[in-house]
């Protein structure tokens, strides 16, 4: 974490000016959890701000899979990543952290121009040195503390959500106005955004996911187990599952259970899988891995054990 303790700056709606984006081409790289929500929110905000003359289309680059089809259904015209990286001046890098470094090096970095701006929604790759960025490019972090689906729903209701923002590199001299305009565009300034470095955001995120998240998950499953043994009805078990899904940022809650016995079997199965994962992880020499390698390994082990 940062060594010096300084007051945290907070930003609101009046701090962002969408006119700072006038005439600049914007691209969303990745049309998944965050990409879709941020693209839709930003497009809606820009259209409302410039109803008489319209706005330039937001570019979208994504894989030719369901996300490509979804982008087309939403009115975007997805294009190959190198083409988008060449055309855009502001690029939102919204693909998974573990996939970003090789994609950035091969398909984005060669096409960047002086004073372009890169925007990340997670400080992870910046904090651990996984991205090598030219010194003549702005590097911004705009990290909503909300999964994409909820981010879009709150925006459509006219509500806000907390976010962390930082300027990690200001090559153009206008990085802060750009960042705050983008934050306003996707709805981050309605409730407020706090300035937090990419390093501190990454450490905090890992603490939540690997520390607090694990403790909450274990506590909830222990609660489920005790509830089953005490003879609580399945409806109670299902409600607890919905709470768990919310706390762990899962897109969907577990399927409904029909009997306490089946709930107990699900709990036992999860416990066995979690134990097997822990045994596998004990065999790994974590000190020999880079942060991204460790993240990839944990993800593959979770998939292996159905977690």
Secondary structure, 3 states (H helix, E strand, C coil): CCCCCCCCCEECHHHCCHHHHCCCCEEEECCCHHHHHHHHHHHHHHHHHCCCCCCCCCEEECCCCHHHHHHHHCCCCCECHHHHHHHCCEEEECCCHHHHHHHHHHHHHHHCCCCCEEEECCCHHHHCCCCCCCCCCEEEEEEECCCHHHHHHHHHCCCCCCEEEEEEECCCCCHHHHHHHHHHHHCCCCCCEEECCHHHHHHHHHHHHHHHHHHHHHHHHHHHHHHHHCCCCHHHHHHHHHHHHHHCCCCCCCCCCCCHHHHHHHHHHHHHHHHHHHHHHHCCCHHHCCHHHHHHHHHHHHHHCCC
